[in-house]
């Protein structure tokens, strides 16, 4: 299971890659594996204002439907339109072509509420031992 060292993570299994004043959001390798084959991704409209921890979309798979939660607050500046035709990119490249949205980050201090890679690994270990 991949857990890139250059990302921030949520307990709900989203990742955030900081890129200047913006952030790219997707779901982790663990999440895509747990979901099974992704068949649909609900994307928010451009300009949507997200608040840290609030749902902003849905990933539907052959197993379940799962909400997506905002790792940080911000305004949606781009959505991955390719997922409309190729939602399976979430499974195939969760940290690459399977990204979901790009946001203008409102408050960089919210990054302190996220997990670093080591803490995310510990979180997964605890979750899997239940």
C-alpha positions, 0 to 999 in steps of 0.5 A: 500500500502506497503512502507518499511522504509528501502528502497530508492525510485525514482519518477519513482517508483523503490526501492533500498535496500542497502546491503553493497557495493551493491544494490537490485532494484525492483518496488514499490507496487504502481508501480506493482498495477498500472501496473496490472498483470505483464507478462514479465520482460526484464532483462539486461545482467550481467555486464551491466553498469547502470547510475542513471536515465537511463532505464535498462529494461522493465516490460510488463503487461496486461495494459502497457509496462513500462521502468525501471530506475536505482536508482543509477549508478553501474554494474549489478552483478545479475539478478532475473532469476526466473522472466523469468518463474514467472514474476508475482512475481513482483505483488505478492512480489514486495519487496521480490521475485519480485526483479529485479537486484542487482548492485555494486553501483559506487557512494554512494553519489547518494543516496542523489538524491533518496526519503526516505520513507516519501518523497516517500509517499508525492510524491505519494500523489501529483501524485494521486491528479492530 
